[in-house]
Amino acid sequence: MMKAAASKKYRRLAREAVEAECVESIPWSKAKVMASFYHKTDRRRDPDNATGSLKAVYDGIVDASVVSDDDHKHMRRGEPEFNLDHIHPRVVLTIERIE
């Protein structure tokens, strides 16, 4: 139950963040999402797990009407990038329109 509630909250926050950008040209037919992870510690990271951890975010992007679905035809995902920030760990997403 706690995981489901956290996932719903994460999805809602992603939708709200996209909506706050006020992108007037959406919906798009296709988009590419790039993720940059900033971690406190420098250790080995698994790109597959990092991408999987963003499932609720991808759903939030769809909820914000950027694209109609998060399948491979509408949303492409770039290889995650891993960075170090001891003070402010975070995930930064860049969403680009694909023509």
Buried (B, 14 or more C-beta within 10 A) or exposed (E): EEEEEEEEEBBBEBBEBBBEEEBEEBEBEBBEBBBBBBBEEEEEEEEEEBBEBBEBBBBBBBBBBBBBEBEEEBBEBEEBBBEEEEEEEEBEBEBEBEE
